[in-house]
């Protein structure tokens, strides 16, 4: 199955966390990396004033994997923990790594641990920009427009700029 994942980091060596996450995901899920976007530096979204200077690096990866859907979130949560992420009740705080499943094929999933497509993917410039780079014509369930059109029509004040093409 095809799995689209958004990666983000805004602590310490941000590129290294993205690289480690990508490599660990492929290894742990026995997945093949089909394509990855460039890395974009993005302004933090919906954060406290004290975190507004903690810019993220974000990227998008598309994988091919033969894994049970129930095991995807377990695997990704384990990788986040290994890389130092501590989940708290406080949202949108700085983190070593943030791994979000944006889509799994054309499936709609709504469980306690996994909602696919991700409920806010189409409202986030950093997701749309990186996904547009690797799959601009994709139309996900619950949407009527392609990624390219959603990106073009999104009214957002997020700053998203190219950071690195290769990583």
N, C-alpha and C positions, 0 to 999 in steps of 0.2 A: 504494500500500500504506500501511497505518497503522503508524507507528513511535512507540513510547513511549520517552521519554528522561528520565533523571534528571540534574538539574544540581546541582552543589554548588560552594561556594567558601568558603574560610576564611582568605583573605589580603587585606589592604588593603581596597579598596572592593568589598565582596562583592556588593552589589546590582548595581553596574555590570558586574562580570564575568558575572553571570547574564544581564543584558540583552544584553551584547555576544555571549555564546555563543548565546543564543536567536536573535538577529538574524543572526548569521553562519551558523548552521546552516540557517535558512530560505533565506538567500541562496545559499550554496554548494551545498545539496542541491536547490535550486529547489523547495522544499517550502512547503506551506500550513500555517500554524499553525491547528490545529483548536480547541485549548483549552490553557490553562495553569492550573496550580494557583496558589494563594497561595504566598508564600515563608514557609518555616518556619525558625526558628533551632533548631539541633540540637546536642546534645553530640557530641563526636567519639567514634567507635567503634574499639576495638582499637588505641589509639595509645599511644606512650610517654608516661611521666609528664610530660615536658617540653612535650608538645603538648596536654595535657588542658584547657587554658584557651583553646584555639583553636576556638571554636564555629563551626560551619558555618551557612551559609544554603543551604537546599535548596528545589528546586521540581521540578515534573514538567511536561513538555510533550508533547503528542500532535500529531503531524504527519501530513500526507498528502503522499506523495512518490512519484514514478515514477523510482526510481534502482536501479541494479544493487546487489544485496546486497553484493557484493565491494567496492563503492566506499564504502559507508557508513562502515566503520571507518577507512578511509584519510582520508576527508573530516573525520571527527570528530577524529582524531588530529592532523591538520593544524591544525584550529581550536584545539585545546588548546595546541599549540606556539606558534601566533601570539599567544595570550593569555598566554604566559609559562610554561606548565607544562613542567617538566623531569622526565622519567621516570628514576627511579633504581631500584636494587635494594631500597631501603628502602620498605616499604609504609606506607600511611596517614599520610604526612607532610603538613604544611600545603601547600596548593596554591591557585593563582589560580583554577583551574577544574578540575572533574572532570565529565566527560561519560560517562554509562553508558547504553548501549542496553539497555533492560529487555525490550522485545519488539518483534517485527516481525510484524504480523498474528498468525496462529496458528502461525507457523513454529518449528521446532526446528532450530537451526544450531549446529554444533560444529566450528569450524575453529581454526587456530593463532591467528588474530587476533580472532575473534568467537565468543562463546558466547551463544546466545539460546534461551529466556529467560535473563536474567542469572542466574548460579548462586546468588547470595545475596539476590536481590531480596525474597523473602518472609520473610527473617530480619531485615530492616532496617526499623525503625519509621519512619525518615524517608522511605523510599521508599513504604511502605504508606500512611502518612498523606496524603502529597501525591497519590498515585495514587487513593486512596479518594475524595478530593475531586472528581476529574475523571471517574472511571470506576469506581464502587464495585462494580458487578455483573460486572466483567470476570473471567473465569476463563481463566488462561493454561495453555498446554500443561504437562504434568507436574504439574499441581495439580488437586485435585478441588473446591476451595473458591474462592469469590469473593474478591476483594481485601478487601471489607468484612468477611467472616468471618475471613480470615487476620489482618487488623488487630485485630479483636476478641479473637482467641485468642492473639495473640503475647505471650509473657511476656518483657518487655524492661525494662531500667532506663534506656533512652535517654530523654533529655529532648527533647521536640519541642513547640515553642510557636509560635503564629502570630506572624509578624514583619511581613508586609505583604500585604494582599489584592490590591492593584493594583501592578503594576510594569511 
